[in-house]
Amino acid sequence: MIDKSSERVLVVPTTVFHEAGLFQGFTTRVTHYLARILELRHLSYRLRSEVETDPSFKQIVPYVVLRWQDQVFHYARGKRATETRLQTLRSIGVGGHISLDDQNLFETPYREAMFREVAEEVYLESEYEEQCLGLINDDSTPVGQVHLGIVHVFRLQEPKVRRREQALTRAGFAAIEELRSHRHEFETWSQFALDALG
């Protein structure tokens, strides 16, 4: 198993986020926040082992929702999940940290990291259209205090997604309304995303 603690991940000072406008939950103000948060002079790569418990930095995390018609791909985080604080919780987001190893093969290291994380976690075998839906911040939990999620929706032509990572258990598609009825079983980011999907 890869030691993620020695990984260097992309962060922005929490003060920069606060100056852009602190919010709790979900916002659709994508252009407003990304123009400020992804400004190069504010960004740095720091040891994940240090920033996981340092709320003076926000780790920037692409969070991809795989949607087919009125259904989304969902799973439970098994005991092998890297983020132990989220184990056993359900999720509709696929994604993860932006690493120093993500080089500019696509438009930006951010986008490369997004595609890499999706490819690491699932087999995606459908064409899709992509939309950046909004941002998630949750300062009510220790995990949330050190992460900032950027939510992308991949609207799939076909429901052809299979789990690749063993830590993703009970994976499959279900109607958004059905998942909302079990909202309490999901990590807070997924709760916010389910509410925003409409």
N, C-alpha and C positions, 0 to 999 in steps of 0.2 A: 504494500500500500504506500502511495506517495505521501511524504511528509509535507503537509500543507503549511505547517507553522513557519518554515523557512522561505516560503514563497513571498515575493515582494508584490504588493497589490496597489492599485491606483486609488489615491485618496484625495480629498479636498478638505481644507480646514473647515470645521463646523461653523466658524465665524463667517466665512464666505457664504455658506448656505443661509445663515441667519440674516445676513445683510440683504440677500436676495428676497427674503421674506419667509420666515419660519411658518410652517403649517404642520398640522397633525392629520394623518390619514392620506387622502388622495387629492391631487390637483391635476387639472387638464392644461395648465399653463406651461406647456412644453418649451416653446420658444423662449419665454421669459427666463426660465430656470437654466436651461441648457446653455444659453449664451453666456451666462455668468459662471455656472459651476464647471463647465468644460473649458474655460479660458486657461490657456497653457500656463500662464504665470502662477496660477493657483494650484496646479496639479503636481503631485509627486508620487513616487513609488516607495512604500515603506513595508517593513517586515510585518507580515500578517499576524504573527504571534504577539506583536506589540500593539497593533491598532485594534485588535479584537476586543481589547479591554480599555481603550483610550477614547472617550467620547469627545475629545477635542478634534478628532478627525472623523469624516464620513467616508466609508468605503463605497465606491460607486459600483452598482451591480445592475447589469442588464437582466430584466425579468420578463421572459417571453411566455405569453399565453397562446396555446395552440388551439384555435377555434375552428370548428366545422359546423356550419349552419347555427343551430341554437345550442350546440354542445361544445364542451371544452375537454381537453385532455387533463386528467387529474391522477394523483398518486399519493401514497403515504410514504413518508421518509422512514426507511428501515433502520435497524441498529448499526448498519455500516455507513450511514450518512456522515459526511465530513463535519457538518455543523451539529455537534452533539446536542446543543440547546434546542434544536428543532426536531429531534428524533421522535417518531411516532405521530407527529402532526401531519395532516393532509395538506396538499398543495396543488395549485393549478399553474404554478410558475416554474419554468425551466430556465436555468441561467446560473450565473456565478460571478466571481471576482474577475477584474481585469488585471492580468498579470504582466510583469515586466517582459515576459517571454512573448507576449502578443506583439508581433511586428506589423508594420503597415502594409499588409498584402491586400487589404480591402481599402475602404475609404479612410478609415482611422483605426488606431488600436482598439478603440471602444467597440467598433462594429466587428472587428476580427474576433474580439473576445466573446461577443454575443453569439456569433456563428459557431465558434469553437465549443462554447459551453453547451449549446443545443446539440451539436454533433457528439459530444462526450456522453450526454445523458440519454438521448433517444435516437432511434432510427426514424428519420423523417423522410417519407417516401411519397410525398405529394407536392404538387406545385402550390404556391401560396402568394398572397398579397400581404405586404407588411405595412403596419401603421404604428407609429409611436403614440400611445394612448394618453400617457401622463406620467406623473412621478408619485412615489410612495415614500412617506416618512412616518416612522412609528417610534416616538421617544418613550413609549410606555413600557418597553421591554429592554433588557440588557442587549439583546441582539439588535433590535431596532435602533438603539441609540448610536450605534457605530456603523450603520449601513444606510444607504440612500438608494432606493430602487427606481429604475427607469423602465416603465412598462411598455412592452411592444406586443402587439397582437399579430400573429400570423394567421390570416384567414385561408384555411386550406380548401383545395378543390375536392379532396377526398379524405376520409378519416383514416389515413394510413400513417400511424405513428405507433412504434413499439419501443418499450424501454430497452436501453442499452446498459445502463448502470444498475448493478445488483441492488443498490440502496433504494431504488425506486420500487416499491411494492404496491400491490393492488392497483395497478395502472390500467387506464382505459378512458373511454369517452363517456360523458353523462351530460344530461341537460342542465343548463345553468340554473334553472329554477329548482331542480332536484338538489343540486349541490348547495344552493342557498339555504335549503331547509335543514342542512347539516352544518351550517355556518360555524358553529362552536367547535367543530372537529378540525378546522383549518387554521394554519398559521395566520397571524394578523395580516400580513401582506396579501395573502390570498383572499381573506375576508374583504379587504378594501377593493381588490381587483374584481371580485364577484359583484360587489355593489356597483362598480363603475361600468361593467360590461353592458348593462341595460338590456 
